[in-house]
Amino acid sequence: MDTLNILVPTDLSEFGNKAFHTAEKIRRSLNGVITPMHTFKEIIWPDGISMPNIEDVLSDDIKNQVAQRLNFLAIEYSNEEHIDTPIITYGDPFNRILSESKNFDMVVMTTHGRRGVQKALLGSVAEKMIRNSQTPVVVTRGELREDSLDVKRILMTTDFSMASLKAIPITKEIMSNTDARLTILHIVSLEHTGTMQEGRKLAQKAELKLQDIKQNYFSDMPDRVQSEVEVTTNSPQVAIHKVISNRNFDLLSLSTMGKSALKYMMIGSNAASLIRSAPCPVLIVQPEK
């Protein structure tokens, strides 16, 4: 791709604005342009009263102030020449972001990492996006430390399904534009295999498959790609999280669906779990439906 068009939605909170830091990381890696976006939440109108459009609700002065604020936030992390005209919309944030995302190559946003009852009640725009967006989504937690803007170490997970391999092209694109090194990880979970002996047999087969991936997709950069198989009693989500937490990865890359959505993970559940807990930004690629 020549220029990556990156959409960065924010609710203008200090937490939501952290997405600009991650967006700049990606922009540098892929020669991108950042477009900030803010959606004014729709007003709940009484029955029988239709929702007005944005022009009827927001004055030009308000929209100009928000546009200036969005530009200011983006420029804190990037140069003005890499910032496109902000998008300001009115309505349900998820629906508006999903609609706008169709015109972009990537969406970068934060998640509040809610869990349990709070998550069930409030939902998550980020999690809805990873389940529904055909545009790749990078999700980051707002409390992450803001260190280097360079992508140096990438972790990509795979279960060897065709769906899980959909994350390879954009991962390799990032590597082609940086000096980043890649670790390809496969988890053998004894939750699904049973005994340790069975797990070791599967691990041996997995190591051969990982070598095939390296040869088929990364033969032009063999010194920068390593593969790992981990046999664990943990679930894949917990195992992946532990690997990320114990190392200094700059990006986790994965697809939202593996093997069988019912047997191995429900659609998006693995990705949803990781975006709430991963200590690095998570790039999620949705297999085509």
N, C-alpha and C positions, 0 to 999 in steps of 0.2 A: 504494500500500500504506500502511496506517496505521502499523504498527510492524514494522520489519525484525528478524526473529529470526536472530541471527548465532551460529553454532557456531564455537568457537575451540579446536581440538585442540592439545595441547602435550605433549611428552615430559618437561616440567619442566626441561629443560636451559636454560642461559642463551640459547642459540641459538634453541630452539623457542619460548621465551617472547616473542621479538620480535614474534610474531604479534599480541599484544595492542595494540601501538602502531598497527599497520595497521588492526586491528579497530575501534579507537576512531576513526580517521579515517573509516571507512565508517559507523560508528554515528552520528557527528555529521552526516554528509551525508544519511543516510536515516532519521533518527529511530529508531534501532535499540536492541535489547537484546542484550547479550553473554552467552553461556552458555559457560563454560570446560569443557574436557573432557580427561580423561587416561585412557589405556588401559594397564593393566598387561599386559605381554607374556605370552602363554601359556607355560606350562612344557611342554617336550616330554616326554610321558609314554611309558613302555615300551609295546610292543604289548600289546593286551588290557586296558589300563587306561584307562578313560574319563576325559576331562577334567572336573574338578570345576567347578562354577559359582563365581561371584565370592564368594558368601557363604561357601563352604567354604574358599576360599583366603585371603581377606582379612578381618581382624578389623574390627569397627566402629571401633576406635581408629585403625587405619591409614587407613581410608576417611575418617574425620573429619579426620585430620591433612592428608591430601591435599586434601580439600575446602577446608579453611582456607587451605592454601597457594595453591590456585587462585584463591580469592577475593582473597587478598592481592595476587597478581600482577596480576589484572584491575583492581583498585582503584588500582594504581600509575598507570594510564593513564586510568581513567574514574571516575565517581562510583558509589558503592555502589548507588544507586537504579537504575542502568542495568545491573546485573549480576544474572543469574538463577542459580538453584541449579546448582552444578557437576554434571557427569555423570562418573561413574567406572565404567569397564568393565574387563573382563578378556578377553583373547584376542588375535587378530591385529589390530593397529592399523588396517590398511586396511579390513578387513571391518567392524570396529566403527564406524569413522568413517563409512563409506559407509552403513551401516544407520541411524545416528543422523541423518545429513544429510537424510534424507527428511522429517524433521520440522521442518526449518529452511528459511529463505529464502536463506541464504548460508553458506558455509564460508570461514573465513580461517585460513591456516596458513603455515608456513615450509617452505622446501625447503633441503636442505643443498648443493644445486648440484653434486652429484657428477657426474663424467664418466668416460667410457672404461670401463676394466675394473672400477674400483671401483663405478661405477653399475650395471654389468651384474651384478656379484656381489650387491650390497646392494639394488638396486632403489630405488624412491622412492615413498613413500606419496603424496606430492603429485602425482606424475606419474600414478599409478594413479587418483587421484581425478579429475584433469582428463579422463581417458579414459573414466571410468565413471559419474561423478556427474551426475545430471540437475539437481542443485542448483548454481547458480553458485558458482564457487570463486575466491577471491582468494589468490594465492600471493606471498609475499615472501621475499627472501633475508635471512637473519638478520644479515648484516654491514652492512646498509644503515644509513645515517646517520639518526638520529632527529631530524628537524627539526620543521617546522610540522605541526600536526594538521589543517590545513585542506587540502581538495582544491581546488587552484586551476587546474591545467592537466591536461587529459586527452587522451591520444592514442588514437584508435580506428582500427584497420586494417580494410580490406574488400577483397574481390576481386569484389564485386558479386553473389555468389551469394546465394540466399535464406538459406543457412546462416550466412553471415558477417554478415547483417543482424540476426541474433538477439541480438546484443549491444547493439543500439540502445535498446530500452526501458529497461533498467536503467541504461545510461549517461545517458540523458535524465533519468531519475528523480534521479540524483545531481546533475545540472545544475540541475534544478528546485528543489532544496533548498539550493543553494550559488550562489556567484558564479563557479563554474568555467567556464573557456573550453575549447572542444573543437577539436582538429585531427583531421580525417578524412583518413587516408592510404591511398593506393593505390600499390602497388609494381609497376612494369613491369620484370620481370627479363629481361635479354637471354639468360639461361640458357634461357628458354622461347620467346622471340620470335626470336632469331637476330641480325639486323642492327640497328644504331642507327636506321636509317631506318624499319624496321618498328616499332621501339620508340617512336619519336616519333609515328607514326600512331596506335598504341594509346593513347599518352598523351593525345592530343587527344580521342579517344573517351571515355577515362576521366574527363577533366575535365568533360565534359558529364554523365556519369553521376553524378559527385559533386555537381554542381549540382542534379540531380534529387533526390538523397538529402537535401540541405539543404532543398530546397523541400517535399518530401513529409513529412519527419520533424522538421525544426527551424525551420519557418517562424515560430514564435512567439518564437524567440531568434536571429535572423539575425546580430546584431552579435557574438554570442559563439561563432560557429562558422566555422571556415575549413577549406578543403580543399587538399590537396596531392597531386601526382603526382610520383613519383620514378622516373626511368629509370636503371637501374643494371646493371652487369655482375655484381653480387653476387646471391646467393640472396635470396629474400624475408626469411628469418630474419636474415641478416647486415645487410641494408639497414635493416630495422626497428630492429635493435639499435643501429646507428650513429645513426639519427635520435634515439632515446631518449637515447643517451649524450651527444649534443651539445647537448641541451636539458634544461631543468629540469622534466620532466613528473612529476606526482604519481601518475599512474595510467595503465596501458596496458590497453585494453579490446579483447577479440577473441573470436571464436568458435573452437572447436577444429577445425572442418572448413571448407574452402573448395572452390570449383570441383569438382575431381575428386580424391578421396582418393588415387588412384594417380598422376594426372598432375601435380598441383600440390603436394600435400603429403599424406603418409600421415596418417591420423586422429590428431590430437593432436601430431604431430611438431613443427609450427611452434610451438605453444604450449609444448610440453615444452622445446624449445630456448631459448625466451625466458624461461621461468621460472627457468632455470639461470643466465641471464646478465643479464637486464634490471636496470638500476639503479633501478627503481621497482617497486612492487607491480603484479601482473598479474591482471586480472579476466578469467576464462575462463568463457564461457557455452557449454554443450553443446547443440547443436541436438537437438530431440526425435527419438528413434529410432522 
